[in-house]
């Protein structure tokens, strides 16, 4: 398991709400805590302004009321987008995209395990053919998850052809869900997006694509989002997967990334084990984040 951060939002908030009454320091401390948790200045300002208005409207001075309002407000914001995975098609094809280093390969293994636990048949396509190590790593995770895999027949094989062969096999064998790994980096950003477009085109000749999931490393926060903007702009992303969300020091990024992109968070990884990937539930997350 990853080492948990000693600082967390829920821990910091205990100090904020420990006083007997709401005073000027309460607002300053709350704002500092939200900024430190990577909500970003705009969302922090909006949340604090909403809370000030509610406190005034209900004429309360009880920090417990403020605590509850904060939790409910964050949950309400998180719940504006639907986190449900669209996997009803057969086969349901999921493209997984993201820059190298965010945990894309391990996420695919965990996602396959998540689906196998729910008794779904899974076929993985190793279409990141530019990195031989990625193919072998993915094969290891597929085996651990109990999923089949289609690997390139030769190093450097055209990624779109691997994707095509994967979907072709899924259709012929009646496999329920297909997960396609894709490259995270090529020589040029344009080349990478062109490759993803080609993969999409080849797959869609056989069956529609159900989901395009963008993997983000929660520990990199706003910087990670900036790196992934090309995928959001060009890859038709339908859902976000946040990895390395151990503890809640960067928990505000969860809300920030969803509000900035307008794309729902659908899966979260909170550890390094194969079972440490779960569906995203706004109520549960807000409760854990705020306490």
KELUMNU-339097 format. One record per residue (C-alpha): x, y, z; residue in one letter. Coordinates in Angstrom, 2 decimals, padded with zeros to 5 digits. Example, Ala and Ser with C-alpha at 12.3 -4.5 7.8 and 13.67 -1.06 7.14 Angstrom:
# KELUMNU-339097
<node><px>012.30</px><py>-004.50</py><pz>007.80</pz><resn>a</resn></node>
<node><px>013.67</px><py>-001.06</py><pz>007.14</pz><resn>s</resn></node>
This chain:
# KELUMNU-339097
<node><px>000.00</px><py>000.00</py><pz>000.00</pz><resn>x</resn></node>
<node><px>001.14</px><py>003.53</py><pz>-000.68</pz><resn>x</resn></node>
<node><px>002.21</px><py>005.53</py><pz>002.32</pz><resn>x</resn></node>
<node><px>-000.67</px><py>007.67</py><pz>003.50</pz><resn>x</resn></node>
<node><px>-000.12</px><py>011.37</py><pz>003.83</pz><resn>x</resn></node>
<node><px>-000.02</px><py>012.68</py><pz>007.42</pz><resn>x</resn></node>
<node><px>-002.15</px><py>015.67</py><pz>006.40</pz><resn>x</resn></node>
<node><px>-005.78</px><py>015.26</py><pz>005.37</pz><resn>x</resn></node>
<node><px>-008.67</px><py>017.63</py><pz>004.84</pz><resn>x</resn></node>
<node><px>-010.87</px><py>015.86</py><pz>007.37</pz><resn>x</resn></node>
<node><px>-008.06</px><py>016.09</py><pz>009.93</pz><resn>x</resn></node>
<node><px>-007.50</px><py>019.79</py><pz>009.24</pz><resn>x</resn></node>
<node><px>-011.23</px><py>020.49</py><pz>009.46</pz><resn>x</resn></node>
<node><px>-011.46</px><py>019.01</py><pz>012.95</pz><resn>x</resn></node>
<node><px>-009.44</px><py>022.01</py><pz>014.10</pz><resn>x</resn></node>
<node><px>-011.57</px><py>024.42</py><pz>012.08</pz><resn>x</resn></node>
<node><px>-014.80</px><py>023.18</py><pz>013.63</pz><resn>x</resn></node>
<node><px>-013.49</px><py>022.52</py><pz>017.16</pz><resn>x</resn></node>
<node><px>-014.41</px><py>026.00</py><pz>018.42</pz><resn>x</resn></node>
<node><px>-017.71</px><py>026.73</py><pz>020.14</pz><resn>x</resn></node>
<node><px>-018.76</px><py>029.37</py><pz>017.64</pz><resn>x</resn></node>
<node><px>-018.22</px><py>030.51</py><pz>014.07</pz><resn>x</resn></node>
<node><px>-015.91</px><py>033.54</py><pz>013.98</pz><resn>x</resn></node>
<node><px>-013.59</px><py>035.33</py><pz>011.55</pz><resn>x</resn></node>
<node><px>-010.81</px><py>032.78</py><pz>012.17</pz><resn>x</resn></node>
<node><px>-013.18</px><py>029.96</py><pz>011.20</pz><resn>x</resn></node>
<node><px>-013.55</px><py>031.37</py><pz>007.69</pz><resn>x</resn></node>
<node><px>-009.81</px><py>032.02</py><pz>007.29</pz><resn>x</resn></node>
<node><px>-008.91</px><py>028.53</py><pz>008.51</pz><resn>x</resn></node>
<node><px>-011.56</px><py>026.92</py><pz>006.29</pz><resn>x</resn></node>
<node><px>-010.27</px><py>028.76</py><pz>003.24</pz><resn>x</resn></node>
<node><px>-006.67</px><py>027.75</py><pz>004.00</pz><resn>x</resn></node>
<node><px>-007.68</px><py>024.10</py><pz>004.42</pz><resn>x</resn></node>
<node><px>-009.56</px><py>023.99</py><pz>001.11</pz><resn>x</resn></node>
<node><px>-006.67</px><py>025.62</py><pz>-000.75</pz><resn>x</resn></node>
<node><px>-004.21</px><py>023.16</py><pz>000.80</pz><resn>x</resn></node>
<node><px>-006.45</px><py>020.28</py><pz>-000.29</pz><resn>x</resn></node>
<node><px>-006.12</px><py>021.44</py><pz>-003.93</pz><resn>x</resn></node>
<node><px>-009.65</px><py>022.70</py><pz>-004.49</pz><resn>x</resn></node>
<node><px>-008.09</px><py>025.65</py><pz>-006.30</pz><resn>x</resn></node>
<node><px>-008.80</px><py>029.34</py><pz>-005.56</pz><resn>x</resn></node>
<node><px>-011.94</px><py>029.71</py><pz>-007.69</pz><resn>x</resn></node>
<node><px>-013.80</px><py>026.73</py><pz>-006.24</pz><resn>x</resn></node>
<node><px>-012.60</px><py>027.59</py><pz>-002.73</pz><resn>x</resn></node>
<node><px>-013.95</px><py>031.14</py><pz>-003.06</pz><resn>x</resn></node>
<node><px>-017.27</px><py>029.83</py><pz>-004.40</pz><resn>x</resn></node>
<node><px>-017.68</px><py>027.26</py><pz>-001.61</pz><resn>x</resn></node>
<node><px>-016.83</px><py>029.77</py><pz>001.14</pz><resn>x</resn></node>
<node><px>-019.22</px><py>032.36</py><pz>-000.34</pz><resn>x</resn></node>
<node><px>-022.04</px><py>029.79</py><pz>-000.48</pz><resn>x</resn></node>
<node><px>-021.39</px><py>028.76</py><pz>003.13</pz><resn>x</resn></node>
<node><px>-021.32</px><py>032.37</py><pz>004.34</pz><resn>x</resn></node>
<node><px>-024.70</px><py>032.93</py><pz>002.68</pz><resn>x</resn></node>
<node><px>-026.20</px><py>029.79</py><pz>004.24</pz><resn>x</resn></node>
<node><px>-024.87</px><py>030.61</py><pz>007.71</pz><resn>x</resn></node>
<node><px>-026.40</px><py>034.07</py><pz>007.42</pz><resn>x</resn></node>
<node><px>-029.71</px><py>032.73</py><pz>006.04</pz><resn>x</resn></node>
<node><px>-030.13</px><py>030.18</py><pz>008.82</pz><resn>x</resn></node>
<node><px>-028.72</px><py>032.55</py><pz>011.43</pz><resn>x</resn></node>
<node><px>-026.48</px><py>029.89</py><pz>012.97</pz><resn>x</resn></node>
<node><px>-023.23</px><py>030.25</py><pz>014.89</pz><resn>x</resn></node>
<node><px>-022.74</px><py>026.50</py><pz>015.46</pz><resn>x</resn></node>
<node><px>-019.62</px><py>025.06</py><pz>013.73</pz><resn>x</resn></node>
<node><px>-021.43</px><py>021.69</py><pz>013.51</pz><resn>x</resn></node>
<node><px>-023.98</px><py>023.27</py><pz>011.18</pz><resn>x</resn></node>
<node><px>-021.17</px><py>024.71</py><pz>009.06</pz><resn>x</resn></node>
<node><px>-019.47</px><py>021.29</py><pz>008.94</pz><resn>x</resn></node>
<node><px>-022.68</px><py>019.63</py><pz>007.70</pz><resn>x</resn></node>
<node><px>-023.29</px><py>022.38</py><pz>005.14</pz><resn>x</resn></node>
<node><px>-019.75</px><py>021.95</py><pz>003.77</pz><resn>x</resn></node>
<node><px>-020.17</px><py>018.19</py><pz>003.38</pz><resn>x</resn></node>
<node><px>-023.58</px><py>018.55</py><pz>001.74</pz><resn>x</resn></node>
<node><px>-022.34</px><py>021.32</py><pz>-000.56</pz><resn>x</resn></node>
<node><px>-019.36</px><py>019.27</py><pz>-001.79</pz><resn>x</resn></node>
<node><px>-021.56</px><py>016.20</py><pz>-002.30</pz><resn>x</resn></node>
<node><px>-024.09</px><py>018.27</py><pz>-004.26</pz><resn>x</resn></node>
<node><px>-021.35</px><py>019.62</py><pz>-006.53</pz><resn>x</resn></node>
<node><px>-019.84</px><py>016.17</py><pz>-007.08</pz><resn>x</resn></node>
<node><px>-023.25</px><py>014.68</py><pz>-007.88</pz><resn>x</resn></node>
<node><px>-023.98</px><py>017.10</py><pz>-010.74</pz><resn>x</resn></node>
<node><px>-022.42</px><py>014.61</py><pz>-013.18</pz><resn>x</resn></node>
<node><px>-023.43</px><py>010.96</py><pz>-013.48</pz><resn>x</resn></node>
<node><px>-020.60</px><py>008.56</py><pz>-012.47</pz><resn>x</resn></node>
<node><px>-022.30</px><py>005.47</py><pz>-013.93</pz><resn>x</resn></node>
<node><px>-020.18</px><py>003.43</py><pz>-016.34</pz><resn>x</resn></node>
<node><px>-021.88</px><py>002.82</py><pz>-019.68</pz><resn>x</resn></node>
<node><px>-021.17</px><py>-000.88</py><pz>-020.21</pz><resn>x</resn></node>
<node><px>-024.48</px><py>-002.25</py><pz>-021.44</pz><resn>x</resn></node>
<node><px>-023.44</px><py>-002.88</py><pz>-025.07</pz><resn>x</resn></node>
<node><px>-022.06</px><py>-006.29</py><pz>-026.08</pz><resn>x</resn></node>
<node><px>-019.25</px><py>-006.10</py><pz>-026.43</pz><resn>x</resn></node>
<node><px>-018.81</px><py>-002.90</py><pz>-024.43</pz><resn>x</resn></node>
<node><px>-015.56</px><py>-001.38</py><pz>-025.69</pz><resn>x</resn></node>
<node><px>-013.57</px><py>000.85</py><pz>-023.34</pz><resn>x</resn></node>
<node><px>-010.59</px><py>002.89</py><pz>-024.54</pz><resn>x</resn></node>
<node><px>-008.15</px><py>003.86</py><pz>-021.78</pz><resn>x</resn></node>
<node><px>-006.04</px><py>006.96</py><pz>-022.42</pz><resn>x</resn></node>
<node><px>-003.61</px><py>009.14</py><pz>-020.47</pz><resn>x</resn></node>
<node><px>-000.01</px><py>010.32</py><pz>-020.35</pz><resn>x</resn></node>
<node><px>002.71</px><py>007.85</py><pz>-019.43</pz><resn>x</resn></node>
<node><px>003.38</px><py>007.54</py><pz>-015.71</pz><resn>x</resn></node>
<node><px>-000.15</px><py>008.07</py><pz>-014.38</pz><resn>x</resn></node>
<node><px>-000.71</px><py>004.36</py><pz>-013.68</pz><resn>x</resn></node>
<node><px>-002.65</px><py>003.57</py><pz>-016.87</pz><resn>x</resn></node>
<node><px>-001.44</px><py>-000.02</py><pz>-017.25</pz><resn>x</resn></node>
<node><px>-002.05</px><py>-000.96</py><pz>-013.62</pz><resn>x</resn></node>
<node><px>-005.44</px><py>000.77</py><pz>-013.75</pz><resn>x</resn></node>
<node><px>-006.47</px><py>-001.46</py><pz>-016.65</pz><resn>x</resn></node>
<node><px>-005.49</px><py>-004.53</py><pz>-014.63</pz><resn>x</resn></node>
<node><px>-007.47</px><py>-003.31</py><pz>-011.63</pz><resn>x</resn></node>
<node><px>-010.45</px><py>-002.40</py><pz>-013.82</pz><resn>x</resn></node>
<node><px>-010.40</px><py>-005.88</py><pz>-015.36</pz><resn>x</resn></node>
<node><px>-010.39</px><py>-007.39</py><pz>-011.87</pz><resn>x</resn></node>
<node><px>-013.23</px><py>-005.07</py><pz>-010.81</pz><resn>x</resn></node>
<node><px>-015.29</px><py>-006.36</py><pz>-013.74</pz><resn>x</resn></node>
<node><px>-014.34</px><py>-010.01</py><pz>-013.18</pz><resn>x</resn></node>
<node><px>-015.49</px><py>-009.74</py><pz>-009.54</pz><resn>x</resn></node>
<node><px>-018.87</px><py>-008.77</py><pz>-010.98</pz><resn>x</resn></node>
<node><px>-018.73</px><py>-011.90</py><pz>-013.17</pz><resn>x</resn></node>
<node><px>-018.14</px><py>-010.12</py><pz>-016.48</pz><resn>x</resn></node>
<node><px>-015.94</px><py>-011.70</py><pz>-019.17</pz><resn>x</resn></node>
<node><px>-013.09</px><py>-009.34</py><pz>-020.10</pz><resn>x</resn></node>
<node><px>-010.65</px><py>-009.14</py><pz>-023.02</pz><resn>x</resn></node>
<node><px>-007.75</px><py>-006.67</py><pz>-022.91</pz><resn>x</resn></node>
<node><px>-006.10</px><py>-005.26</py><pz>-026.03</pz><resn>x</resn></node>
<node><px>-002.43</px><py>-004.26</py><pz>-025.65</pz><resn>x</resn></node>
<node><px>-002.46</px><py>-001.46</py><pz>-028.24</pz><resn>x</resn></node>
<node><px>000.37</px><py>000.54</py><pz>-026.63</pz><resn>x</resn></node>
<node><px>002.77</px><py>-001.16</py><pz>-029.04</pz><resn>x</resn></node>
<node><px>005.45</px><py>001.54</py><pz>-028.80</pz><resn>x</resn></node>
<node><px>006.63</px><py>000.26</py><pz>-025.42</pz><resn>x</resn></node>
<node><px>007.42</px><py>-003.46</py><pz>-025.27</pz><resn>x</resn></node>
<node><px>007.57</px><py>-003.25</py><pz>-021.47</pz><resn>x</resn></node>
<node><px>004.00</px><py>-001.94</py><pz>-021.39</pz><resn>x</resn></node>
<node><px>002.74</px><py>-005.02</py><pz>-023.24</pz><resn>x</resn></node>
<node><px>004.46</px><py>-007.43</py><pz>-020.85</pz><resn>x</resn></node>
<node><px>003.33</px><py>-005.47</py><pz>-017.79</pz><resn>x</resn></node>
<node><px>-000.23</px><py>-005.48</py><pz>-019.07</pz><resn>x</resn></node>
<node><px>-000.06</px><py>-009.23</py><pz>-019.71</pz><resn>x</resn></node>
<node><px>000.99</px><py>-009.77</py><pz>-016.08</pz><resn>x</resn></node>
<node><px>-001.91</px><py>-007.68</py><pz>-014.79</pz><resn>x</resn></node>
<node><px>-004.36</px><py>-009.43</py><pz>-017.13</pz><resn>x</resn></node>
<node><px>-003.29</px><py>-012.80</py><pz>-015.76</pz><resn>x</resn></node>
<node><px>-003.71</px><py>-011.57</py><pz>-012.18</pz><resn>x</resn></node>
<node><px>-007.17</px><py>-010.24</py><pz>-013.01</pz><resn>x</resn></node>
<node><px>-008.29</px><py>-013.43</py><pz>-014.74</pz><resn>x</resn></node>
<node><px>-008.76</px><py>-011.67</py><pz>-018.08</pz><resn>x</resn></node>
<node><px>-007.66</px><py>-012.71</py><pz>-021.57</pz><resn>x</resn></node>
<node><px>-005.35</px><py>-010.47</py><pz>-023.60</pz><resn>x</resn></node>
<node><px>-004.55</px><py>-009.79</py><pz>-027.25</pz><resn>x</resn></node>
<node><px>-000.90</px><py>-008.83</py><pz>-027.70</pz><resn>x</resn></node>
<node><px>000.89</px><py>-007.44</py><pz>-030.75</pz><resn>x</resn></node>
<node><px>002.11</px><py>-010.17</py><pz>-033.07</pz><resn>x</resn></node>
<node><px>005.32</px><py>-008.19</py><pz>-033.59</pz><resn>x</resn></node>
<node><px>006.98</px><py>-005.30</py><pz>-031.76</pz><resn>x</resn></node>
<node><px>005.83</px><py>-001.98</py><pz>-033.18</pz><resn>x</resn></node>
<node><px>002.71</px><py>-003.47</py><pz>-034.76</pz><resn>x</resn></node>
<node><px>000.17</px><py>-000.84</py><pz>-035.76</pz><resn>x</resn></node>
<node><px>-001.88</px><py>-000.10</py><pz>-032.59</pz><resn>x</resn></node>
<node><px>-005.12</px><py>000.18</py><pz>-034.57</pz><resn>x</resn></node>
<node><px>-004.65</px><py>-003.34</py><pz>-035.93</pz><resn>x</resn></node>
<node><px>-004.22</px><py>-004.69</py><pz>-032.39</pz><resn>x</resn></node>
<node><px>-007.41</px><py>-002.88</py><pz>-031.36</pz><resn>x</resn></node>
<node><px>-009.22</px><py>-004.33</py><pz>-034.39</pz><resn>x</resn></node>
<node><px>-008.05</px><py>-007.88</py><pz>-033.62</pz><resn>x</resn></node>
<node><px>-009.11</px><py>-007.49</py><pz>-029.99</pz><resn>x</resn></node>
<node><px>-012.65</px><py>-006.42</py><pz>-030.82</pz><resn>x</resn></node>
<node><px>-012.86</px><py>-009.05</py><pz>-033.56</pz><resn>x</resn></node>
<node><px>-012.00</px><py>-011.78</py><pz>-031.06</pz><resn>x</resn></node>
<node><px>-014.45</px><py>-010.39</py><pz>-028.48</pz><resn>x</resn></node>
<node><px>-017.26</px><py>-010.46</py><pz>-031.03</pz><resn>x</resn></node>
<node><px>-016.45</px><py>-014.02</py><pz>-032.15</pz><resn>x</resn></node>
<node><px>-016.14</px><py>-015.37</py><pz>-028.57</pz><resn>x</resn></node>
<node><px>-019.05</px><py>-013.45</py><pz>-027.05</pz><resn>x</resn></node>
<node><px>-016.82</px><py>-011.61</py><pz>-024.59</pz><resn>x</resn></node>
<node><px>-018.80</px><py>-008.97</py><pz>-022.68</pz><resn>x</resn></node>
<node><px>-016.27</px><py>-006.18</py><pz>-022.12</pz><resn>x</resn></node>
<node><px>-013.17</px><py>-005.09</py><pz>-024.06</pz><resn>x</resn></node>
<node><px>-010.53</px><py>-002.80</py><pz>-022.55</pz><resn>x</resn></node>
<node><px>-008.04</px><py>-001.25</py><pz>-025.01</pz><resn>x</resn></node>
<node><px>-004.76</px><py>000.18</py><pz>-023.75</pz><resn>x</resn></node>
<node><px>-003.35</px><py>003.07</py><pz>-025.80</pz><resn>x</resn></node>
<node><px>-000.05</px><py>004.94</py><pz>-026.02</pz><resn>x</resn></node>
<node><px>000.58</px><py>007.81</py><pz>-023.62</pz><resn>x</resn></node>
<node><px>003.35</px><py>009.46</py><pz>-025.55</pz><resn>x</resn></node>
<node><px>004.65</px><py>009.59</py><pz>-029.13</pz><resn>x</resn></node>
<node><px>007.18</px><py>011.82</py><pz>-030.83</pz><resn>x</resn></node>
<node><px>004.57</px><py>014.54</py><pz>-031.30</pz><resn>x</resn></node>
<node><px>001.30</px><py>015.31</py><pz>-029.56</pz><resn>x</resn></node>
<node><px>-000.42</px><py>015.54</py><pz>-032.95</pz><resn>x</resn></node>
<node><px>000.84</px><py>012.08</py><pz>-033.86</pz><resn>x</resn></node>
<node><px>-000.57</px><py>010.61</py><pz>-030.66</pz><resn>x</resn></node>
<node><px>-004.00</px><py>012.14</py><pz>-031.21</pz><resn>x</resn></node>
<node><px>-003.98</px><py>010.98</py><pz>-034.84</pz><resn>x</resn></node>
<node><px>-003.22</px><py>007.46</py><pz>-033.59</pz><resn>x</resn></node>
<node><px>-006.13</px><py>007.55</py><pz>-031.14</pz><resn>x</resn></node>
<node><px>-008.44</px><py>008.79</py><pz>-033.90</pz><resn>x</resn></node>
<node><px>-007.33</px><py>005.89</py><pz>-036.09</pz><resn>x</resn></node>
<node><px>-007.94</px><py>003.39</py><pz>-033.29</pz><resn>x</resn></node>
<node><px>-011.43</px><py>004.79</py><pz>-032.75</pz><resn>x</resn></node>
<node><px>-012.22</px><py>004.65</py><pz>-036.47</pz><resn>x</resn></node>
<node><px>-011.10</px><py>001.03</py><pz>-036.79</pz><resn>x</resn></node>
<node><px>-013.07</px><py>-000.10</py><pz>-033.73</pz><resn>x</resn></node>
<node><px>-016.22</px><py>001.76</py><pz>-034.75</pz><resn>x</resn></node>
<node><px>-016.29</px><py>-000.15</py><pz>-038.05</pz><resn>x</resn></node>
<node><px>-017.14</px><py>-003.18</py><pz>-035.89</pz><resn>x</resn></node>
<node><px>-019.00</px><py>-001.79</py><pz>-032.88</pz><resn>x</resn></node>
<node><px>-019.60</px><py>001.51</py><pz>-031.04</pz><resn>x</resn></node>
<node><px>-017.18</px><py>002.60</py><pz>-028.30</pz><resn>x</resn></node>
<node><px>-018.93</px><py>002.63</py><pz>-024.92</pz><resn>x</resn></node>
<node><px>-016.42</px><py>004.62</py><pz>-022.85</pz><resn>x</resn></node>
<node><px>-013.18</px><py>006.57</py><pz>-023.27</pz><resn>x</resn></node>
<node><px>-011.62</px><py>006.74</py><pz>-019.83</pz><resn>x</resn></node>
<node><px>-008.85</px><py>009.25</py><pz>-019.08</pz><resn>x</resn></node>
<node><px>-006.51</px><py>008.21</py><pz>-016.27</pz><resn>x</resn></node>
<node><px>-005.18</px><py>011.03</py><pz>-014.06</pz><resn>x</resn></node>
<node><px>-002.70</px><py>010.84</py><pz>-011.18</pz><resn>x</resn></node>
<node><px>-004.42</px><py>012.63</py><pz>-008.28</pz><resn>x</resn></node>
<node><px>-001.10</px><py>013.45</py><pz>-006.61</pz><resn>x</resn></node>
<node><px>-000.06</px><py>015.69</py><pz>-009.52</pz><resn>x</resn></node>
<node><px>-003.20</px><py>017.80</py><pz>-009.13</pz><resn>x</resn></node>
<node><px>-003.64</px><py>020.74</py><pz>-011.48</pz><resn>x</resn></node>
<node><px>-000.35</px><py>019.97</py><pz>-013.30</pz><resn>x</resn></node>
<node><px>-001.62</px><py>016.53</py><pz>-014.25</pz><resn>x</resn></node>
<node><px>-004.79</px><py>018.01</py><pz>-015.63</pz><resn>x</resn></node>
<node><px>-002.80</px><py>020.43</py><pz>-017.80</pz><resn>x</resn></node>
<node><px>-000.78</px><py>017.53</py><pz>-019.22</pz><resn>x</resn></node>
<node><px>-003.97</px><py>015.68</py><pz>-020.13</pz><resn>x</resn></node>
<node><px>-005.76</px><py>018.57</py><pz>-021.87</pz><resn>x</resn></node>
<node><px>-004.93</px><py>017.24</py><pz>-025.35</pz><resn>x</resn></node>
<node><px>-006.74</px><py>013.98</py><pz>-024.56</pz><resn>x</resn></node>
<node><px>-009.79</px><py>015.88</py><pz>-023.32</pz><resn>x</resn></node>
<node><px>-009.78</px><py>018.04</py><pz>-026.44</pz><resn>x</resn></node>
<node><px>-009.25</px><py>015.30</py><pz>-029.03</pz><resn>x</resn></node>
<node><px>-009.97</px><py>011.83</py><pz>-027.62</pz><resn>x</resn></node>
<node><px>-013.70</px><py>012.10</py><pz>-026.88</pz><resn>x</resn></node>
<node><px>-013.22</px><py>011.38</py><pz>-023.17</pz><resn>x</resn></node>
<node><px>-016.42</px><py>010.21</py><pz>-021.44</pz><resn>x</resn></node>
<node><px>-015.13</px><py>009.56</py><pz>-017.93</pz><resn>x</resn></node>
<node><px>-012.20</px><py>010.14</py><pz>-015.58</pz><resn>x</resn></node>
<node><px>-010.24</px><py>007.63</py><pz>-013.50</pz><resn>x</resn></node>
<node><px>-008.26</px><py>009.08</py><pz>-010.59</pz><resn>x</resn></node>
<node><px>-005.31</px><py>007.01</py><pz>-009.38</pz><resn>x</resn></node>
<node><px>-003.17</px><py>007.32</py><pz>-006.23</pz><resn>x</resn></node>
<node><px>-005.96</px><py>008.93</py><pz>-004.22</pz><resn>x</resn></node>
<node><px>-004.52</px><py>007.69</py><pz>-000.91</pz><resn>x</resn></node>
<node><px>-005.60</px><py>009.86</py><pz>001.98</pz><resn>x</resn></node>
<node><px>-007.29</px><py>013.16</py><pz>001.23</pz><resn>x</resn></node>
<node><px>-004.46</px><py>015.70</py><pz>001.06</pz><resn>x</resn></node>
<node><px>-005.30</px><py>016.25</py><pz>-002.61</pz><resn>x</resn></node>
<node><px>-008.97</px><py>015.38</py><pz>-002.25</pz><resn>x</resn></node>
<node><px>-010.12</px><py>018.77</py><pz>-003.48</pz><resn>x</resn></node>
<node><px>-008.68</px><py>017.92</py><pz>-006.87</pz><resn>x</resn></node>
<node><px>-011.52</px><py>015.43</py><pz>-007.29</pz><resn>x</resn></node>
<node><px>-014.06</px><py>018.24</py><pz>-007.33</pz><resn>x</resn></node>
<node><px>-011.79</px><py>020.66</py><pz>-009.17</pz><resn>x</resn></node>
<node><px>-011.09</px><py>018.28</py><pz>-012.06</pz><resn>x</resn></node>
<node><px>-014.75</px><py>017.41</py><pz>-012.54</pz><resn>x</resn></node>
<node><px>-015.86</px><py>021.06</py><pz>-012.51</pz><resn>x</resn></node>
<node><px>-013.03</px><py>022.20</py><pz>-014.81</pz><resn>x</resn></node>
<node><px>-013.55</px><py>019.47</py><pz>-017.41</pz><resn>x</resn></node>
<node><px>-017.29</px><py>018.85</py><pz>-017.18</pz><resn>x</resn></node>
<node><px>-016.44</px><py>015.12</py><pz>-017.35</pz><resn>x</resn></node>
<node><px>-017.63</px><py>012.77</py><pz>-014.59</pz><resn>x</resn></node>
<node><px>-015.28</px><py>010.80</py><pz>-012.38</pz><resn>x</resn></node>
<node><px>-016.22</px><py>007.14</py><pz>-012.84</pz><resn>x</resn></node>
<node><px>-013.49</px><py>005.18</py><pz>-011.04</pz><resn>x</resn></node>
<node><px>-011.03</px><py>005.90</py><pz>-008.24</pz><resn>x</resn></node>
<node><px>-007.89</px><py>004.01</py><pz>-007.23</pz><resn>x</resn></node>
<node><px>-006.95</px><py>004.26</py><pz>-003.57</pz><resn>x</resn></node>
<node><px>-004.04</px><py>001.85</py><pz>-003.27</pz><resn>x</resn></node>
<node><px>-001.63</px><py>-000.39</py><pz>-005.15</pz><resn>x</resn></node>
<node><px>-003.44</px><py>-003.73</py><pz>-004.77</pz><resn>x</resn></node>
<node><px>-005.41</px><py>-005.29</py><pz>-007.60</pz><resn>x</resn></node>
<node><px>-008.68</px><py>-004.76</py><pz>-005.69</pz><resn>x</resn></node>
<node><px>-007.99</px><py>-001.08</py><pz>-004.95</pz><resn>x</resn></node>
<node><px>-010.13</px><py>000.38</py><pz>-007.74</pz><resn>x</resn></node>
<node><px>-013.77</px><py>001.19</py><pz>-007.11</pz><resn>x</resn></node>
<node><px>-016.67</px><py>003.02</py><pz>-008.65</pz><resn>x</resn></node>
<node><px>-017.02</px><py>006.67</py><pz>-007.65</pz><resn>x</resn></node>
<node><px>-019.86</px><py>007.55</py><pz>-005.25</pz><resn>x</resn></node>
<node><px>-020.22</px><py>011.29</py><pz>-004.47</pz><resn>x</resn></node>
<node><px>-021.91</px><py>010.73</py><pz>-001.09</pz><resn>x</resn></node>
<node><px>-019.25</px><py>008.32</py><pz>000.13</pz><resn>x</resn></node>
<node><px>-016.40</px><py>010.48</py><pz>-001.13</pz><resn>x</resn></node>
<node><px>-017.75</px><py>013.69</py><pz>000.41</pz><resn>x</resn></node>
<node><px>-018.22</px><py>011.91</py><pz>003.74</pz><resn>x</resn></node>
<node><px>-014.66</px><py>010.59</py><pz>003.68</pz><resn>x</resn></node>
<node><px>-013.20</px><py>013.89</py><pz>002.53</pz><resn>x</resn></node>
<node><px>-014.91</px><py>016.17</py><pz>005.02</pz><resn>x</resn></node>
<node><px>-015.50</px><py>013.74</py><pz>007.88</pz><resn>x</resn></node>
